Amino acid sequence: MVTIKEVAKRAGVSASTVSRALSGKIPVNEETKKKVMEAVEELNYQPNILAQGLKDGKSKTLGLIIPNIRDLVFPAAIRGIEDTANKYGYTVVLCNTDEDVEREQFYIDSLRRRLIDGFIFSTARPGHEHLLKLKNEGFPMVFLIRRISGNVDAVTADNINGAYEATKYLLSRGLKNIALITGSSDILLYQERFEGYKKALKEANIPLNHDIILHDVYGWEDGYKSMMTLLGKGLKPDAVFATSDPKAIGVIRAIKDYGLSVPEDISVIGFDDLDMVALLDPPLTTVSQPFYEMGVAACKRLIKLIEAKNKPNPIIKTLPCKLKIRSSVR
């Protein structure tokens, strides 16, 4: 590997002059800088970014901690983070926790020993208050998609209004007996989607029917089982609002396996707008989340926290959702 001393020798200058010319932070004579850059190109010199970063305590590396890499809500957000990080000269290290608090803590400790500059967390939920300790220590961090209470920067979707608009749309189609199949009741985003659902029903003077409201449903398999349970009890709703697309996929499968049709017998609406759902039979009406834009916003915010001399006050950035109307609602 070519060293900075070899570049200096080729350019006929000192190693410190090469360092100044490459950093761009200290003015260098244009002729001298030209010699240095020619030497760099001739020798194909690759600066040691980590060593440079260690001088000012920065590694130009971000940690991204997600709960499940197989969850299809994350690819677009990750792409937004990586595109933005690359634009600003940062590298992203991705860690998957499988919702394991001990594993998450291991990644945090390991990456901090490697001088990570900051974290983006999509794992936040009750029981993860250890994340707030990082904030209290002054360590740069941003919550993405999920968040917990606390004075911490976060980028989320407008879950309440998204669920409200979805439920309101079902009501506008004359569908009043609307089942809710939703996720973990201890995760804030599902609490918010439940609030949006309740708000729309309240405005329509429709009382909650707790018999057709199912919490703590995970993924398409649980969505399938939950819908089968409702139908098996003779609880046939006009429509189902599933608070994630995988749940909605399971619901549609269950309705069909029960010998009913979507949307003729039961309408279904989801929440996410994953790439695949436009290809379902029927294509799924759903609430579209701006995952890529959320990733971009979270990464920009984290970099600002890292590079700011005076740390800005925490903000929660809420991006709007959009209803995508397809054929699963009559």
N, C-alpha and C positions, 0 to 999 in steps of 0.2 A: 504494500500500500504506500502510495506517495505521501510524503510528509510535508508539512508547511516549510521546513528548513530547505527541502529540495526545491520547492517553488521559489523561495527567497533566493537561493543560489542561482537558479535559472534566470530570474528577473534582475539579479544584481542588486538586491536590496536586503534589508534585514527582515527577519521573521516577524517582528512586531509591525513593520510596515505592511507586510502581506496581510496580517490579521486586521489592521485598520482599514485597508483597502477593501477587504471582503465584508467587513461588518457594516460599512456604510455609515457608521455613527460618528466617525471623526474624519474631517476633510483631508483628502490626500491629493497631491499634485496630479493633474490629469495625465501628464506624460508617464509619471510613475505608476499610476493606476492602470494605464494601458499596458505597460510592461508586465505588471502582475497578472492581469487577466489573460494576456497572451501565454504566459507561463502556465497558468492554471489550465488553459485549454490544451496546450501542447502535452502536458503531463497527465491530463485527465484527473486532476486533483479533486477529491471529494472531502469537503470539510467535515470534521467530526461535530455534528450538530449537538450531540449530547454534551460533549466537553465544553462547547461554547455556552450551552444553557446552564451548566453547573456554575459558571462564573457569576451569573446573576440569579441563581436559584431556580431556573426554569429549564424544563426538559422538552417543552413544546409537545407534550403528550397529554391526552385527555382519556379518562377512564369512563367507559359506558357500561353501566350495570343494568341488565335486563332480567326479568324473571323466567322467561321461557323462549328460547330462540326459535322454537317451532311455531310460536304464536304469530299468525300472519298479519297482525297489526304492526309488527315491528320493522319489516324490511324497508318500507318507504321512509319511515322515520330515521332509520339507520343511514339510509342513502342521503337524506337531507343533512344529517350530522357530518358524515364523511365528506360530502361535497363542500360543505362550509369549512370544515377543519382544514382540508387541503388548500382551500383558497387563502387561508390565513397562515399557512405553514405549520399546521399542527398534525399530529398523528393520533389516531383513535385506537385504543385497546378495548376490545369487546369481551365482557365476562357474562356468563350465564349462570344464574343462581338456582334455578329450579325451585324458587320460593323457599330456599333454605337459608335461614338467618345466619347460621354458623358459617356457611359457605360464603355468604355475602360479606361477613366480617373478615374472613380470610382474604378475600380479594381486596378489600379496602386496605387492610394492613400491608399486604404484599405490594400493592401498587404505590402506596405512600412511601414505602422503603425505596422504591425505584424512582422517587421524586416526581410522581405524577403531578401535574399542575392543577387539576380539578376534576370533578366527577359530574356526570349526568346519570341520575337514578330514575329507572322506571319500575322500581320494586316497592315503592313506598306503600305501606299499609300499617294499621295498628300492630304494635309489637316491634316496629322498626324505628323506635324513638332514638336508637343509637345513631341514626343518620343525623339527627339534630345536633349531636355532639360535635360533628365536623363543622357545622355552621357556627357553633359557639366558640370553636377554636379558631375561627376566622378562615377556614379552608373553603375555597371556591366550590360551590355546588349548585346544581339546578335540578329540580324535579321535572320529569317529562311524562305526560299522559296521566300518571297517577301522582297524587301528592297526599301529604298528611298535614294536619294543623301545625302551625309554627310559622315563624317569620322567615320563610325561606323562598327564594326565587323558584318559580314554577311556570311551565308552559302546558296548558291543558286545552281540551276541546270544551265547547259550551254544551256540556252534557244536559243541563236542565232544559235549555231551550230546544236542543235537538230532540229530546224525548217528548217534550211538550208538542212540538210541531208534528212529530210522528203520530202521536195519539190523536191530536186534533184532525189530522188528515183522515185517520180511520173513522172518526166521528162524522166527518164531512161526507163520507161515503155511506152514511146510514148505519154504520156498525157501532152498536152500543155496548154489547156484552164482550168486552175486550180483556182477554187474559194477558197477564204479564209473566214472562219467564225471564228471570234476571240473575245476575251473578252474585258473588260473595257480598253479603250484607255488611261486612266490615271494611269494604273498599269504597272510598269516597265517591268515585265516579259512578258506581252502581247506586249509591244512595241518591246521588244527584239525578240520575235517570229515573229513579222511582219518584222523586219529587216532581219532575216534569210530567210524568204519567198522571200523578194525582192531581196536579194543577189543571190539566186539560179536562179530566173527568169532573172536577169540582165546578169548573166554569160551565159545563154542560148539565149540571145538577144530576149527575149519575153517582150514586153512592159506591164506595169501594166494596168489591166482592172478594173477600180474602180467600174464598175457596178456589179462585182461579188466579191467585197471585202466588207464584212460586219463586222463592229466593234460593241462593246458594246453588245455582245450576252452573256447571262447568262444561264448556265445549259442546260439540255436536252430539256426542253419545248421551250426555246427561239431558240435552235438549230433547232428544228422541224419547228417552225414558219418561221425562216429565210430561210430554205431550201424550204419550200412551197412558200414563197414569190418569190424566184429566179425562181422556176419552173413555177409559175403562170404568171410571166412576159415573159416567153419564153426564159429565160436565162439558158439553159441546159449546164452545164460545163462537161468537160471530167472527172474531179475529184474534190473532195473537201478536203481541208486541214482544219480540225477543230482543234483549238489550245487547246482543252481539250477533254478527252474521253466522258464526259457527252454530250458535244455539238455534238460529232461524233455520239453518240447513237441516238440523236434526228434527226440528218441528215439522218441516215440510215432508221429510221422509216418513215420519210417524203418521201424519195425516193420510198420506197415500197408502201406507201399509194397512191402515185401518179401513181402507175401502172408500175414503172420501177424496174430494178434489180441492185443489187450491187454484184459484180463489173462489170457485163456485160455492163450495160448502163452508170453507173457513179461509179468510184472508190472513196473510202473514206479512209482517214488516220487521226488518232487522235494524242493526246499528253497526256501522263500520264502513261499508262499501268496499269490501275486499275485491280483488280483481276477478275472482272466479264467479261471483254471485250474479253477474250479468249473463252468465252462460247456463244458469240453472233452468230447470223446467218446472214452473215458469220462472223467468228472470225475476230476481228479488228486488222489491221496493225496499229501500233502506236509507238510513241517515249516513251521509258521507262525512267522514272525518278527514281533515287536511293533514294527514300524517307527515308527508314530506315537509310541508311548511312548518309544522310543529318541531320537527327535527332541526330545521334551519334556525328557527327562532331560539331554541334551547341552546344550540351550539354558539350562536352569536352572543347570547347573554352570558354564557360561561366564559367565553374569551374576554368579554368586556370586564367581567369580575376579576379575571386573572391579571389583566393588563392595566386596570385602573389604579392610579396612585391613591386616590381617595375612593374607598369602596362605596358604590351607590346603594341607596336604600333598596331592599328587596321588593320585587314586583311579581304579581301573578298575571301572566299574559293568557287571556282566554281567546282562542280562535273560533270563529263561527263554523257551525256545521251546515250542511245543505241536504235537503230531502231529495233523493233520487227516485223518481216515480217510474216503476216498471210494471210488470204484469201480475204480481202476486197479491194485489189488492183489487177487489172487484169495484 
